[in-house]
Amino acid sequence: MSSDPATTQVADTLGMYFGGIDASDFARAFAALTPASRASVPYPRFVSGVQTSQDTQVVIQSITTNADGSLDATVTFVSNQDPSHGPSPGETCTDWSLDYTLAPNSSGHPAYLIAADRPTSGSGHTPC
């Protein structure tokens, strides 16, 4: 991993997010989202969407700093989930490539919070 502060800060945020999901500590994962993101996805819906997921091979591929101080991070990872919770019906293993926008966190740690995610290209996922 790079010693660049942005890389460390993005890794902290993603560690909080993915670590929370993998440990079934959904409140910790939810807290890695910006207040606006938390408002747009109610906590029960968030939990329902991630409760059977285990994420591995999380890799930050690149980070870009935006003019407004936010960061865009391209992240790849593998999720394993109950077939009823996969992005496609019956999918238990998914390779993901997503671009996360992280906004500065004015209230402290972590330094950035997840404001949005979008596919790096296409749907952003393929079956394993």
GUTOR-965055 format. One line per 8 residues: number of its first residue (from 1); their letters; for each residue x, y, z of N, C-alpha, C. Coordinates in nm, 3 decimals. Layout:
// residues N
NUM = a = X:Y:Z:X:Y:Z:X:Y:Z ~ ... .
END
This chain:
// residues 128
1 = mssdpatt = 0.084:-0.118:0.000:0.000:0.000:0.000:0.089:0.124:0.000 ~ 0.043:0.225:-0.067:0.115:0.352:-0.077:0.119:0.421:0.058 ~ 0.223:0.504:0.078:0.230:0.583:0.201:0.160:0.717:0.184 ~ 0.099:0.740:0.069:0.023:0.863:0.044:-0.090:0.874:0.145 ~ -0.106:0.990:0.211:-0.213:1.005:0.311:-0.352:0.973:0.256 ~ -0.379:1.010:0.131:-0.512:0.982:0.074:-0.537:0.831:0.068 ~ -0.435:0.755:0.032:-0.451:0.609:0.025:-0.483:0.553:0.163 ~ -0.411:0.599:0.264:-0.435:0.553:0.401:-0.575:0.592:0.447 .
9 = qvadtlgm = -0.618:0.713:0.415:-0.750:0.760:0.457:-0.862:0.684:0.386 ~ -0.845:0.658:0.257:-0.945:0.579:0.184:-0.949:0.437:0.240 ~ -0.832:0.380:0.267:-0.826:0.246:0.324:-0.896:0.241:0.460 ~ -0.880:0.344:0.542:-0.950:0.350:0.671:-1.101:0.346:0.652 ~ -1.151:0.428:0.560:-1.296:0.433:0.536:-1.347:0.301:0.482 ~ -1.279:0.247:0.382:-1.324:0.120:0.324:-1.309:0.006:0.423 ~ -1.207:0.012:0.509:-1.193:-0.089:0.613:-1.309:-0.085:0.710 ~ -1.352:0.035:0.745:-1.468:0.052:0.832:-1.594:-0.005:0.765 .
17 = yfggidas = -1.610:0.026:0.637:-1.729:-0.017:0.563:-1.730:-0.169:0.542 ~ -1.629:-0.221:0.475:-1.626:-0.365:0.446:-1.606:-0.447:0.572 ~ -1.524:-0.399:0.666:-1.505:-0.469:0.792:-1.634:-0.480:0.871 ~ -1.712:-0.373:0.870:-1.842:-0.375:0.938:-1.935:-0.477:0.876 ~ -1.940:-0.480:0.743:-2.026:-0.577:0.675:-1.981:-0.719:0.709 ~ -1.852:-0.745:0.697:-1.801:-0.881:0.718:-1.818:-0.929:0.862 ~ -1.816:-0.835:0.958:-1.831:-0.871:1.099:-1.977:-0.865:1.144 ~ -2.068:-0.842:1.051:-2.211:-0.823:1.083:-2.230:-0.707:1.180 .
25 = dfarafaa = -2.138:-0.611:1.177:-2.150:-0.488:1.255:-2.201:-0.381:1.158 ~ -2.328:-0.394:1.124:-2.386:-0.311:1.019:-2.391:-0.164:1.056 ~ -2.399:-0.134:1.185:-2.397:0.006:1.229:-2.262:0.069:1.195 ~ -2.154:-0.005:1.212:-2.021:0.046:1.178:-2.010:0.071:1.028 ~ -2.058:-0.024:0.947:-2.054:-0.006:0.802:-2.139:0.113:0.760 ~ -2.258:0.125:0.817:-2.350:0.235:0.784:-2.290:0.369:0.822 ~ -2.213:0.373:0.930:-2.150:0.497:0.975:-2.040:0.543:0.880 ~ -1.994:0.457:0.789:-1.893:0.495:0.690:-1.954:0.574:0.574 .
33 = ltpasras = -2.086:0.588:0.573:-2.156:0.663:0.468:-2.178:0.807:0.513 ~ -2.184:0.899:0.417:-2.215:1.038:0.450:-2.358:1.047:0.504 ~ -2.389:1.152:0.579:-2.528:1.170:0.625:-2.628:1.168:0.510 ~ -2.595:1.229:0.397:-2.687:1.228:0.282:-2.708:1.086:0.229 ~ -2.602:1.007:0.225:-2.615:0.867:0.180:-2.698:0.786:0.279 ~ -2.675:0.809:0.408:-2.755:0.738:0.510:-2.901:0.776:0.500 ~ -2.929:0.902:0.467:-3.069:0.947:0.455:-3.137:0.886:0.333 ~ -3.061:0.860:0.227:-3.122:0.807:0.105:-3.143:0.656:0.109 .
41 = vpyprfvs = -3.072:0.586:0.197:-3.088:0.442:0.213:-3.115:0.415:0.360 ~ -3.241:0.399:0.399:-3.271:0.375:0.540:-3.194:0.253:0.594 ~ -3.156:0.261:0.720:-3.075:0.156:0.783:-3.133:0.016:0.762 ~ -3.263:-0.008:0.784:-3.314:-0.144:0.763:-3.293:-0.194:0.619 ~ -3.308:-0.106:0.521:-3.286:-0.146:0.382:-3.138:-0.173:0.357 ~ -3.051:-0.092:0.416:-2.907:-0.115:0.405:-2.871:-0.253:0.459 ~ -2.918:-0.283:0.580:-2.888:-0.412:0.643:-2.941:-0.526:0.558 ~ -3.062:-0.513:0.509:-3.122:-0.617:0.426:-3.036:-0.646:0.303 .
49 = gvqtsqdt = -2.976:-0.542:0.247:-2.897:-0.559:0.126:-2.760:-0.621:0.147 ~ -2.705:-0.611:0.268:-2.568:-0.659:0.291:-2.557:-0.770:0.396 ~ -2.667:-0.807:0.457:-2.658:-0.895:0.574:-2.601:-1.034:0.546 ~ -2.607:-1.082:0.424:-2.549:-1.215:0.397:-2.415:-1.205:0.325 ~ -2.363:-1.084:0.307:-2.240:-1.064:0.229:-2.113:-1.085:0.311 ~ -2.015:-1.143:0.247:-1.877:-1.148:0.295:-1.792:-1.099:0.180 ~ -1.711:-0.998:0.206:-1.631:-0.935:0.101:-1.483:-0.967:0.121 ~ -1.417:-1.004:0.014:-1.275:-1.038:0.018:-1.204:-0.969:-0.099 .
57 = qvviqsit = -1.073:-0.977:-0.096:-0.989:-0.926:-0.204:-1.020:-0.780:-0.238 ~ -1.043:-0.699:-0.134:-1.072:-0.556:-0.153:-0.941:-0.486:-0.188 ~ -0.936:-0.426:-0.307:-0.814:-0.361:-0.355:-0.849:-0.222:-0.407 ~ -0.778:-0.122:-0.357:-0.790:0.014:-0.410:-0.702:0.020:-0.535 ~ -0.765:0.035:-0.650:-0.691:0.037:-0.776:-0.633:0.175:-0.807 ~ -0.710:0.281:-0.775:-0.664:0.417:-0.802:-0.743:0.515:-0.718 ~ -0.683:0.633:-0.697:-0.749:0.741:-0.624:-0.724:0.871:-0.700 ~ -0.830:0.948:-0.718:-0.822:1.079:-0.783:-0.877:1.182:-0.686 .
65 = tnadgsld = -0.807:1.293:-0.671:-0.855:1.403:-0.588:-0.933:1.500:-0.677 ~ -1.053:1.535:-0.635:-1.140:1.627:-0.709:-1.121:1.770:-0.659 ~ -1.161:1.866:-0.741:-1.145:2.008:-0.708:-1.216:2.046:-0.579 ~ -1.327:1.977:-0.547:-1.403:2.011:-0.426:-1.348:1.944:-0.300 ~ -1.236:1.872:-0.312:-1.176:1.807:-0.196:-1.220:1.663:-0.177 ~ -1.320:1.619:-0.253:-1.361:1.479:-0.246:-1.261:1.392:-0.321 ~ -1.271:1.264:-0.299:-1.184:1.168:-0.367:-1.269:1.069:-0.444 ~ -1.220:1.024:-0.557:-1.280:0.913:-0.630:-1.183:0.796:-0.621 .
73 = atvtfvsn = -1.231:0.683:-0.572:-1.147:0.565:-0.558:-1.208:0.450:-0.637 ~ -1.129:0.394:-0.726:-1.171:0.274:-0.798:-1.130:0.155:-0.712 ~ -1.229:0.070:-0.681:-1.208:-0.040:-0.587:-1.262:-0.169:-0.650 ~ -1.184:-0.274:-0.641:-1.231:-0.406:-0.683:-1.241:-0.494:-0.559 ~ -1.337:-0.586:-0.562:-1.353:-0.680:-0.452:-1.441:-0.796:-0.497 ~ -1.444:-0.900:-0.416:-1.529:-1.016:-0.440:-1.627:-1.025:-0.325 ~ -1.755:-1.044:-0.357:-1.854:-1.067:-0.252:-1.913:-1.206:-0.268 ~ -1.935:-1.270:-0.155:-2.009:-1.396:-0.150:-2.133:-1.368:-0.069 .
81 = qdpshgps = -2.249:-1.412:-0.119:-2.374:-1.380:-0.054:-2.476:-1.490:-0.081 ~ -2.581:-1.488:0.000:-2.694:-1.577:-0.022:-2.745:-1.553:-0.164 ~ -2.785:-1.659:-0.237:-2.830:-1.640:-0.375:-2.948:-1.543:-0.389 ~ -3.025:-1.527:-0.286:-3.139:-1.434:-0.294:-3.095:-1.289:-0.277 ~ -2.969:-1.266:-0.240:-2.919:-1.130:-0.220:-2.814:-1.088:-0.324 ~ -2.786:-1.173:-0.422:-2.690:-1.138:-0.525:-2.745:-1.031:-0.618 ~ -2.658:-0.964:-0.690:-2.704:-0.861:-0.783:-2.784:-0.918:-0.900 ~ -2.761:-1.045:-0.931:-2.841:-1.117:-1.030:-2.901:-1.238:-0.961 .
89 = pgetctdw = -3.022:-1.280:-1.000:-3.088:-1.392:-0.933:-2.998:-1.516:-0.926 ~ -2.987:-1.571:-0.805:-2.911:-1.693:-0.783:-2.760:-1.676:-0.773 ~ -2.710:-1.554:-0.782:-2.565:-1.531:-0.782:-2.510:-1.532:-0.640 ~ -2.420:-1.626:-0.613:-2.362:-1.638:-0.479:-2.222:-1.579:-0.469 ~ -2.157:-1.558:-0.582:-2.021:-1.501:-0.583:-2.016:-1.395:-0.693 ~ -1.966:-1.277:-0.657:-1.966:-1.165:-0.750:-1.833:-1.092:-0.747 ~ -1.776:-1.069:-0.864:-1.658:-0.983:-0.880:-1.709:-0.842:-0.907 ~ -1.662:-0.745:-0.827:-1.708:-0.607:-0.838:-1.594:-0.515:-0.879 .
97 = sldytlap = -1.628:-0.410:-0.953:-1.538:-0.298:-0.980:-1.623:-0.173:-0.972 ~ -1.605:-0.098:-0.862:-1.687:0.020:-0.837:-1.599:0.142:-0.814 ~ -1.652:0.255:-0.851:-1.590:0.384:-0.821:-1.665:0.445:-0.703 ~ -1.595:0.468:-0.594:-1.653:0.530:-0.475:-1.613:0.676:-0.471 ~ -1.709:0.763:-0.446:-1.680:0.903:-0.417:-1.680:0.918:-0.267 ~ -1.571:0.971:-0.213:-1.557:0.989:-0.069:-1.547:1.138:-0.039 ~ -1.631:1.183:0.052:-1.636:1.325:0.089:-1.564:1.346:0.222 ~ -1.498:1.461:0.237:-1.433:1.490:0.366:-1.534:1.483:0.480 .
105 = nssghpay = -1.491:1.424:0.591:-1.575:1.409:0.709:-1.542:1.522:0.807 ~ -1.632:1.616:0.819:-1.607:1.732:0.905:-1.610:1.698:1.054 ~ -1.660:1.580:1.089:-1.672:1.547:1.231:-1.562:1.453:1.281 ~ -1.457:1.435:1.203:-1.344:1.359:1.257:-1.309:1.233:1.182 ~ -1.299:1.125:1.256:-1.252:0.998:1.201:-1.368:0.913:1.155 ~ -1.361:0.849:1.040:-1.252:0.855:0.944:-1.249:0.990:0.871 ~ -1.141:1.018:0.804:-1.124:1.148:0.738:-1.221:1.167:0.621 ~ -1.266:1.055:0.563:-1.360:1.060:0.450:-1.474:0.963:0.475 .
113 = liaadrpt = -1.590:0.996:0.417:-1.707:0.909:0.422:-1.753:0.880:0.280 ~ -1.816:0.767:0.260:-1.864:0.727:0.127:-1.988:0.807:0.092 ~ -1.977:0.886:-0.015:-2.089:0.969:-0.061:-2.169:0.901:-0.171 ~ -2.102:0.819:-0.251:-2.170:0.754:-0.364:-2.083:0.641:-0.416 ~ -2.145:0.550:-0.487:-2.071:0.450:-0.562:-2.140:0.431:-0.697 ~ -2.060:0.392:-0.794:-2.113:0.368:-0.927:-2.024:0.264:-0.995 ~ -2.076:0.195:-1.093:-1.994:0.097:-1.164:-1.875:0.164:-1.232 ~ -1.760:0.098:-1.228:-1.644:0.148:-1.301:-1.673:0.145:-1.451 .
121 = sgsghtpc = -1.737:0.038:-1.495:-1.784:0.028:-1.633:-1.896:-0.075:-1.637 ~ -1.982:-0.065:-1.735:-2.093:-0.159:-1.747:-2.176:-0.164:-1.621 ~ -2.208:-0.285:-1.578:-2.289:-0.301:-1.456:-2.204:-0.292:-1.330 ~ -2.072:-0.305:-1.345:-1.983:-0.300:-1.229:-1.963:-0.434:-1.162 ~ -2.030:-0.537:-1.214:-2.015:-0.669:-1.151:-2.031:-0.780:-1.254 ~ -1.964:-0.892:-1.224:-1.977:-1.014:-1.303:-1.978:-1.131:-1.206 ~ -2.043:-1.242:-1.242:-2.039:-1.359:-1.155:-1.897:-1.416:-1.148 ~ -1.863:-1.473:-1.033:-1.731:-1.537:-1.017:-1.729:-1.671:-1.091 .
END
